[in-house]
């Protein structure tokens, strides 16, 4: 009569624990990847916010400057406009 080996419950327990560990690790992979992606996006958005804040300050300074009474004339002259009765000159070929 041949002796049948019995079930090795210690090995079954180890395999079950290993399978449980693998399931737990895989359940954390996707959220970890998402967290890393969001961290990068947050850094990019903070940089963009800083850029937009500085541009907003610059535009507010320009708005205050344009509300000055002589600002319209200065802006028109910067664009090359002249008042009625004035002569405009164009100088070409300056060294």
C-alpha positions in Angstrom: 0.0 0.0 0.0 1.4 3.4 -1.1 1.4 6.2 1.4 -0.3 9.3 0.1 1.3 12.5 1.2 -1.1 14.8 3.1 -1.8 18.4 2.4 0.9 20.7 3.5 -1.1 23.4 5.2 2.0 25.5 5.9 2.7 25.8 2.1 -1.0 26.6 1.4 -0.9 29.3 4.0 2.3 30.8 2.5 0.8 30.8 -1.0 -2.4 32.4 0.2 -0.4 35.1 2.0 1.7 35.7 -1.1 -1.4 36.0 -3.2 -3.0 38.5 -0.7 0.2 40.5 -0.8 0.2 40.7 -4.6 -3.4 41.8 -4.6 -2.7 44.5 -2.0 0.4 45.8 -4.0 -1.6 45.9 -7.2 -4.4 47.8 -5.5 -1.9 50.5 -4.5 -0.2 50.9 -7.9 -2.9 52.9 -9.7 -3.5 55.4 -6.9 0.2 55.9 -6.4 0.6 56.6 -10.2 -2.3 59.0 -10.1 -0.8 60.9 -7.0 2.6 61.2 -8.8 0.8 62.6 -11.9 -1.2 65.1 -9.9 1.9 66.3 -8.1 3.5 67.1 -11.4 0.4 68.9 -12.6 0.2 70.9 -9.4 3.7 72.1 -9.8 3.0 73.2 -13.3 -0.2 75.0 -12.3 1.7 76.8 -9.5 4.2 78.0 -12.0 1.5 79.1 -14.4 -0.3 80.9 -11.5 2.9 82.8 -10.7 3.3 83.9 -14.3 -0.3 85.0 -14.6 -0.1 86.9 -11.3 3.0 88.8 -12.5 1.3 89.6 -15.8 -1.8 90.8 -14.0 0.3 93.2 -11.9 2.0 94.5 -15.0 -1.4 95.1 -16.7 -2.7 96.9 -13.6 0.3 99.2 -13.7 -0.3 99.8 -17.4 -4.0 100.6 -16.7 -3.0 103.1 -14.0 -0.5 104.7 -16.4 -3.1 105.0 -19.1 -5.6 106.7 -16.8 -3.2 109.6 -16.5 -4.5 112.7 -18.3 -1.5 112.9 -20.7 -1.4 109.1 -21.4 -3.6 109.2 -24.5 -1.3 111.7 -26.2 1.9 109.8 -25.1 0.4 106.5 -26.5 -0.6 108.2 -29.7 2.9 109.6 -30.2 4.4 106.2 -29.4 2.4 104.8 -32.3 3.7 107.6 -34.6 0.6 109.9 -34.7 0.9 113.6 -34.8 -1.6 116.4 -33.9 -3.4 118.4 -36.4 -1.2 121.2 -37.7 2.1 119.4 -36.8 4.6 118.1 -39.3 5.8 114.6 -39.2 9.3 113.7 -40.3 10.8 110.3 -41.2 14.5 109.9 -40.9 15.9 107.0 -42.9 19.3 105.3 -43.1 20.6 106.2 -39.7 24.0 104.5 -38.9 
